[in-house]
Amino acid sequence: MQSSAQKYCEMCGAPIKGKGITVAYEGSIITVCLSCYNKIRKSAKIVNEKEIKKNEEKKKIKASTPKLSTEVELEVVDDYYKLIKEARERHGLSQQQLAQQLKVSENVIKRFESGKLKPTIQQAKQLEKILGIKLLVPVESEEEGEEKDFELTLGDVANIREGKK
């Protein structure tokens, strides 16, 4: 297949004379020229054909396996403290009982209900299960757009440096 076509070094881009050297380098399997191999030989490992085929099969399996969860960023609702307290009272649980189920101290539940402490995403998921309430909502994309307006650009950095001089 590739034996008749010209091969190029995957590090420097130069044409490879001969077969080239296939190595595992920084988590990737690449084919390099002799010059590049001499530069990376301490941290690279020569790979044989069997290992290359195994690696390709693993890639095929990963590609065919559907991802179970799409990465959706979640945040705790603003009125979480009201929801937690009302749901706990509805279920007839004391703060101590809820704390035991959540595996935290009673003080943490008191702070949740007073609004002084916001539950982590993991704690909010557990509270949703225990109390049957909805505490997590997806982060709105409008907020991301607003944040992008405040990012520094290279021009801003240049202006800051010029101002210091």
C-alpha angles and dihedrals in degrees: 000000000000095000092083094042122075113261123213130205110257091215106045101013094233119141111265117232109214124352101325126220120280111210141170105237127170093340096313133097110227139165114233139179122253092258094055092043090056089055096050102030094112093059100028128081123209111241126209127217094262092057091049091053092048090051092050091050091052090051090052091051092049091048093050094047109090117229110251098208132031111217104255115172111229132198134189115255117254096243094049093129093061093046093050094048095045093047093047091052091046090055091048093240125147120224088252093053092049090048090054092050091048091044094233133111121276088244090064091056090049090052091048091052093046091051093240094114126040115212118242118246090259093049090047090053090051092047090050090055096044098043101029094234136127113244102151126073130174116263109256117245092223089071090054090054091052092050091053089059089063099049118117118248129204088257091056091052091049090050092050092050092047090051092055094055 
